[in-house]
Amino acid sequence: MGWAYLAGAILCEVFATSMMKLSNGFTQIIPAVLMFAGYAASFTLLAFALKTVEVSVAYAIWSALGIILITIIGIIYFSESFSYAKVFSIILILAGVVSLKLCTN
């Protein structure tokens, strides 16, 4: 069940970060409120995940997948720049997370 909580935490964090962008520096109230709710849900689910998933692995996966998903969302929905350097950096992040997971039980 810990992995399901972790997946939910990642999705909530990505949602919250997207809402932060849409809040336009907290000038748009609805996205700002949704941002806070998303982060609250994300940290709650992450706390539940940590009951059964090692903190080093859970946090690495939570942050890495959040970065990757937000990068993709930024490029697709927010018209942010695409570069092969970004793709290479994402590959390095994934390699680090996979390596960390392989080093744990």
Secondary structure as the mmCIF struct_conf table of DSSP 4:
data_model
#
loop_
_struct_conf.conf_type_id
_struct_conf.id
_struct_conf.beg_label_comp_id
_struct_conf.beg_label_asym_id
_struct_conf.beg_label_seq_id
_struct_conf.end_label_comp_id
_struct_conf.end_label_asym_id
_struct_conf.end_label_seq_id
HELX_RH_AL_P HELX_RH_AL_P1 GLY A 2 LEU A 22
TURN_TY1_P TURN_TY1_P1 SER A 23 THR A 27
BEND BEND1 GLN A 28 GLN A 28
HELX_RH_AL_P HELX_RH_AL_P2 ILE A 29 ALA A 49
TURN_TY1_P TURN_TY1_P2 LEU A 50 THR A 52
BEND BEND2 VAL A 53 VAL A 53
HELX_RH_AL_P HELX_RH_AL_P3 VAL A 55 TYR A 77
BEND BEND3 PHE A 78 PHE A 78
HELX_RH_AL_P HELX_RH_AL_P4 TYR A 84 LEU A 102
TURN_TY1_P TURN_TY1_P3 CYS A 103 CYS A 103
#
